[in-house]
Amino acid sequence: MKTRIAIISIVVLSLSLSSCSSSGGKKHLVVYSPHGKEMLTAFEQQFEAAHPDVDVQWLDMGSQDAYDRIRTERYNPQADIWWGAPLTTFARAEAESLLARYIPSWDQSVDAESKSAHGFWYGTFSTPEVIMYNTRLLAESDAPKDWDELLDPKWRDKIIVRYPLASGTMRIIFSSLIQREKARTGSVDAGFEWLKRLDANTKTYAADPTQLYLKIAREEGVVTLWNLPDVVIQTKINGYPFGYVIPKSGTPTITDCIAIVRGTQQRQAAEAFYEFVTSKAAMLQQAQEFYRIPSRTDLERKDLPEWIRSIEVVPMKINWQDLERNEKAWMKRWDEEVKGKGHA
């Protein structure tokens, strides 16, 4: 009897939630994205104002977490749009048939290497990786100027790193440094030795970006490795004492992408949202307010904010095909052989 009552209660609760989720007959559009609540909220509100029949629901998560979730949900998709992850992650998702083909109106306004050859994903931003530091604890002149300076023993227990297995940003940074050391020495082992020395100076690995920001802001650590847009956003919007240095020898510059999830039940709304957040006006707003560097090549340079026109980035030479093939195995090896073993 109790079991029957419990089942009835669950059914009633499910029906209640389903009724509540209808939001007065609006279409639900679910977006998985690592772009942060500030930017996601802004474009949720703007899109809903232009499309009052759509209720945008976003989940802010790491790009690797988004990929893992979409992969797990492949037979029962919960997301309609995936907005944000490195091109290597999107390429892997395309190979696994997780994405729906869509050719946006601006197809000809993005370089060939920044989009799927078959139309399954497109680059939206170019994101340089940087060395971030707490400006209350460190003067700009004393901040590390390049990757190898992070290995100096003076930074022991002063570095905090976002846990890379859940972060597309950190997976690319670590994989790029492995590749760089392999190019220097001829052996991939040199890359893991480099990361082991970095691990020796690392105080802890933050579970998510919010924890990373808080730990650095609270002075639990002094330095980290992260992406330029998020550093500036946290400084401008939340007032965190963050500064950054673009590594002088070269830095990974990630193409951040967007795609429609295969199996979406809201194809029309998904296409509309895709076009909305990648329009010229949206790209310029994202550049001005959220410090993204647009991938579209049809934007006038004079219309871009001063910070983009004045920034100097030396892209690290990266073999993206090699990185895509090896990233998963490299991160598994890092987790098993490097994490927490640098001091030893």
N, C-alpha and C positions, 0 to 999 in steps of 0.2 A: 504494500500500500504506500509506504513511504517512498519507495523507488518510483512508483507511478506519479505521485505528487511532485517529486523532484523533476521528473521528465516534463510534466505539464508546465512547471514553473520555468524551466529552461526555454520551452517553446514560446511561452507567453513573453518572456524577457527578450527573446530573439525577435519576435514580431514587433515588440515595443521599440527596440533599437532600430529595426528596419523602418518603422514608421517615422521615428525621429530623424533618421538619416536622409529621409526624402527631401527635407528642407523646403517644403511647400512645392514639391514637384520639380525642383531644380536638378540639373544633371550634375553628378559628382565627377570631378576631375582630380585624380590623385597624382601628385608629383613627388618623386624621390629626388632629393638634391642635397649636395653639401654646401650650397651657396650661402648659408647662414640666415637666421631669422629676419635680419634687417632687410636684405634684398628680397627674400621670398615673400615677406609680408607686403612690401611695396608693390610688387608685381601681382600678387594675389588681388590686392585691392583695386589696382588699375584695370586688370583684366575683368574682374567681376563688374566693375562700373561700366565697361564697354560691352559686357555679355551678362546681363542680369539673370539669364536663365541658367548660369553655370555657377556651381559652388566649388571653388578651388580648395583642395585640402593637400597641404604639403607636409612631408616628413623630412626634417633636417637630419642627415646622417652622413657618415664618411662615404666617400665614393666607392671604396672597396665593399663596405657594408651594403650599399645600394646594389652593386653588382651581385653580391652573394644572395641578397634577398630576392632579386628578380629571377635569378637562376633557380632558387628554391621554389618560387611561385610560378614557374614556367607553365604548369598545367592548370593553374588557376590564378591568372594575373590579377594582382591587386593594384598595381600602378598603371597609369596611362602614359605618363611622360617621365623620362629619365633625363634630368637636366644637370649635368656636371660630373665629369670624371675624365681622366687622361685618355687620349686616343687609343693607347694600347689596351686599356680596359674595354673600350667600346669595340675595338677590333676583335677582341676575344669573345665578347657578347654576340657580335655578328656571326662569327664562326660557329657559335653554339645555337644559332637561330633564335635568339632571344629578342631580336628587334624587328620592327616592321619597316618596310621600305617606304621612304617618303622623300620626294625631291622638293625642297623649299623654293620659293619664288626667287631667292637670291643665289641659286646654285652656281651661277657663273661668277659670283663675287667672292669666292673663297679659293685659295690655292689647292691644287690637286692633292698635295700631301696632307692637307688639313681636312679631308673628307673621305668618306667611304667611296671606293671606286664603283660600288653598286647602289649607292644612295641610302644606306642604312643609318648613317650618322654623319653629322657635320660639326666642324669646329666652330666654336663661338668666341672663345677668348684665347689669348696667348699669355701664359702665366709664368713669370720668372720666379725661381726659387731663391731665397735669400737667407742670410744669417740674421736672426732677430735677437735683440738684447734689451735688458732693462736699463733705461736711461737714467734712473735714479742711482743705479749701482755702477754704471759704466759710462765713461765719456766716449764720445764717438771716436776720438783718436786712439782709445785703448781697446776698442772692439776688434774682434778677429776680422781680418780683411780677406781671408781666403779659407778654403776648406781645410787645408793641412794645418792651419794655425789652431784648429779645434783640438788637435791631438797633443798640444803642449800640456805638460803636467799641471800648469798653473790653472787649468780649467777643470781639474778633477773635482767631481761632485758639484759643479756649477752649471752643468748642462742638463736640460730636461728635453726629452724627445717624445714626440707623439708616437704611440705604439704603431709601428709600420704595417703590421699585418692587416689592420683595419683601415688604413689610410692610403688612398691612391697617391697623394702627394709624397708621403714618406717612402712608399715603395719605389716611386720613380727616382727620388733623390738617392736612396741607397743603391738601387740597381745601376744608376748612372755612375756612381762612384766606384762600384765594382767593375763596371765596364772600363772606366778611366784607368784604374790600376792594372787591369788586364792588358790594356793597350800599352801601358808603360813598361810592363815586365814580361808580358807574354803568358802570364798565369792568372787564372781567376782566383787562385788562393790568395794572391796579394790583396785583392779587394776585400776579402773576408778578414785578412790580417789588419787592414786599415780600419774596418768597422769594429774589430775587437779593441783596437786602441781607442776608438771613439767611445765604445762601451765602457772602457775603464774610466773615462771622464764623465760618464753619464750618471746622474744621481738617481733618476727614475724615468719610467716611460709612462706618459699620460694616456689615459684611456680614451679621451676624446678631445677635440679642439678647445672646448670650454675649460676643461681641467688644465690644459696646457697654458691657456691665457692666464688663468687664476694663479697657477703656480709661479709663473714668471712675474706677474703683477704683485704677488704677495712676497716676492723676494726669496722664494724657496729655491729658485735657480736664477741664473743670470743670462744664460744664452740658450738659444734653440735654433733649429733649422725649420723653416716654414716658407709659405708663399707670400709674395709681396702684397697682393690685394688685401688679404686678411689682416696682415700686420697694420696696414694703414687704416683699415676700417675700424679695428679695435682701438686704435689711437684716437681717431676722429670722433667716433660715435660713443665709445665707452670711456674715453679719457685715460686709457691705460698708458703707462710710461714705456712705450715701445719705440725703439729705433731699429733701423735695418741697414745692412751692408750687402751690396751685390758683389759676390765673390769675383775678384779681379781676374782670375785665370779662366773664368767661364762658368756658367751655371745652367742647369737643365731648364729649358723653357718649354713648358707643357702646353699642348693644345687641348683645351677643355671643350667637351663636346655635348651634344644634345641628340636625343632620339625618341621615337615613339615606341612604346613597349608592344611587342607582338601579342596579339590576343586582346588588346584593349576593346572594351565595349563602348567607348566614347571617342570613336575615331574622328568624328567631325570636330568635337570640342578640342581634342588633342592637337589636331592640325592648326586650329585657330590659335591655341595657346603657343604652339611652336613658332608660328609666324609672328605673333604679338611680341614675344620676348626676344626675338632675333631681328626685329625691324630696325631700320636705321635710327629711328627716334629712341627705341629701347636701348640699343647699343651705345648711343651717345650718353644716355642717362646712366647706364651702368658704368661707363668710363668716368663720368663726372662725379657721381655720387658714391659708387661702390668700387672704384679703382680697378676696373677690368680693362684689359687691352684688347679691343675688338679684333677678331680674325677677318672680318669683312674687309675687302680691298677697295670697296667703292665709297668709303667714307672720306670726305675731304680732310686733309691734314689740318687745315685752319680751323675746322670744327672740333677737333680733338682737344681735350684739356691740356694745359701747359705741362702738367706733370708727365704726360705721355710724350709730348714733343721734346722734352728735355732729358728724359731718362736715357741712360747709357747701359746697355746690356750686351755682354759678350756671351753668345750662346755656346754651351758646351757641345762638343761634337759627340753625337749619340747615334748609334746604329739602332734605330727603333725596331727593326725587324728582329734583330738579335735580342734586344731587351724584351720584346713581347714573348719570344720563345722561351726565355730563361727566367723571367721575373718570378714566376710561381715557385720554381725549384730553388732559386736564390733566396727568396724570403723564408722558405721552409728551412733551408740550411742555416740562415741567420738565426732563426728562432731556436734551432737545436744546438748550434755550435758556438754562437756568439753572445746572445743575450745573457747578461749577468755573469759572463765568464771573462770579461776583459781584465778585471783586477787579478784574476788567477794567472 
